[in-house]
Amino acid sequence: MLNVAELEERLAEPSAALTADLAELDGDLMILGAGGKLGPSLVRLALRAGARNVIAVSRFSEPGLADALTAEGATVVRADVADERALRDLPDAKNVVFLVGAKFGTSGREHATWFTNAYLPGRVAERFRDSRIAALSTGNVYPLVPVTSGGSTEDSPTGPVGEYAMSCLGRERIFEHFSERYGTPLALIRLNYAVEMRYGVLVDLAQKVLDGTPVDLSTGQVNVVWQGYANEVTLRALKHASAAPPYVLNVTGPELVSVRQAATALGAALGKEPVFTGQEAPTALLSNAGRCHRTYGYPGITPEELIEHTARWVAGGGPLLGKPTKFERRDGQF
């Protein structure tokens, strides 16, 4: 089984293509939300790919994380970007990756979700109007589609379900507005669902199987993609950022993953028979990432490999982030 250090190494292993793309970008690289669940691995990946001065911005509530990123070569700035003065005082950067977002605990805190996901992006877009921006979004901006459809493409109509998804579409629209107003090159990364051994759909399923909790089959098909690949594509998308219209990219794996089959495979690896409830609905939240794969290649780790690694990690008591995706929810309530 991988340990945490080895997992971090895998997440931060750059490809030659990433190194070449970052070499073509002029100026510093700032990562807003560098202390979140995917921020640290993205910072490390950028550093190892040879990015110029990498500025990692976050409140850094996790003990030791800021010092660890500093030791690896990042310029760490402790700041709450939701604070107007802190945002204003950030250094300029030619390239900005925006990772800040709210999902968990959305229900009952809708106003805070809209503040983080829709209002704050406008303040950031104003502050970094002269930068190139890659903003993390989500496939939740699409509606549920037939599982036989192949998934929503970037040209498909949006149709968010629930306030979280609506606020994420709001984030995109606000960034688009300022991109058009100021001519800011923009890339919107519609990601679903990124996985690694500490969180994601496969971890959710493995925990349910191990605990004997029934696996809801209502959402019977999902997309998953290795987090390291998602990090790489997010950084490489800076090169393709554009204004009016922005560069929009679905990021996920090429396979349609059956929840029933994934849970069964995890159960076999864990020595536990999964318990199922419900039946597969004819629709699900699914994205077609063909544009991404044609541009950046395919993920280097298959769902089968991810299932195997996840089972070993969970069975071995590896640390988890404790942030379930709630992918099975069909009403948008997170």
Secondary structure by P-SEA (a helix, b strand, c coil): cccaaaaaaaaacccaaaaaaaaacccbbbbccccccaaaaaaaaaaaacccbbbbbccccccaaaaaaaaacccccccccccaaaaaacccccbbbbccccccccccaaaaaaaaccaaaaaaaaaaccbbbbbbbcccccccccccccccccccbbbbccaaaaaaaaaaaaaaaaaaacccbbbbbbccccccccccaaaaaaaaaaacccccccccccccccaaaaaaaaaaacccccccccccccccccccccaaaaaaaaaaaacbbbbbccccccccccccaaaaaaacccccccaaaaaaaaaaaaaacccccccccccccccccc
